[in-house]
Amino acid sequence: MEVNEKDVKKRDVVLKWLPAVFTIIAGTFTLINYVFFDMTYKELANTKLKMENELRPREFENNLRLTLYKEVKEAIGQKDTLMQNAALLVVNEMLDTDSSFREKLINILLLSTNSQKLKETQQKLDEFQEGQVTIEPDQYTIDVFYLEDIEHEAEPRADAVCSVLQAKYPNYTVRKRLLPKSVNTRIGYQIDFNQIRYDTGTEEERLANDILKEITKHNIFQNELPALKGIKSNRKNYLSIYIRNM
């Protein structure tokens, strides 16, 4: 069979470029595999990171629960009233968003030999917390707090302040409230002088000044008038007055 010269040339060209074509094809597959692997690796890495971020809070919460349970168990076992009281306060503070587990630990503590004192402390904390969440945002609320550590001195003045403000602002909600010792130790409180707190740069600032003038006019405090203290607050139409001493 005769071999056509053109066919020979075509064959030679194909043979010449065939290795290069295979190299390109192989390189293309390698590139595709690399891109696919890189994308898969990144997806897996992102999935792993997401899972870790989701698990860390749960792990922290579980560890916190276990630690608090051990503290409560130890406080009950040692029959130490100070330790039991401290455990009660820590449980309330650390489990403020986990009402179910908090209630379980509190019930365990209330079965101790110091149960009556703990019940009184818990009742004060519950009443304070209930007052914090029952504020009407559509009308002004003025809370007049008296400190538990000087209750006998501060409460009569709180009564006097409430009476004056209720007469002055009949359309406002004026409430007398106890500030428990355990709450006053928290950051954001730590009240050590008479004061009126209001949201800075709002209409509340004008109202706080008017309240101070009204209190001064009725001569409720002989030694220390409440100081005006502007704070940043997310509560609308709310002022708080703290009464510590004369």
HELIX and SHEET records of a PDB file:
HELIX    1   1 GLU A    5  GLN A   78  1                                  74    
HELIX    2   2 THR A   81  MET A   94  1                                  14    
HELIX    3   3 SER A   99  LEU A  109  1                                  11    
HELIX    4   4 SER A  115  VAL A  133  1                                  19    
HELIX    5   5 GLU A  148  ILE A  150  5                                   3    
HELIX    6   6 GLU A  151  LYS A  168  1                                  18    
HELIX    7   7 LYS A  181  ASN A  184  1                                   4    
HELIX    8   8 GLU A  203  LYS A  217  1                                  15    
SHEET    1   A 5 THR A 173  LEU A 179  0                                        
SHEET    2   A 5 THR A 141  LEU A 147  1                                        
SHEET    3   A 5 TYR A 238  ILE A 243  1                                        
SHEET    4   A 5 GLN A 195  ASP A 199 -1                                        
SHEET    5   A 5 ALA A 227  ILE A 231  1                                        
END                                                                             
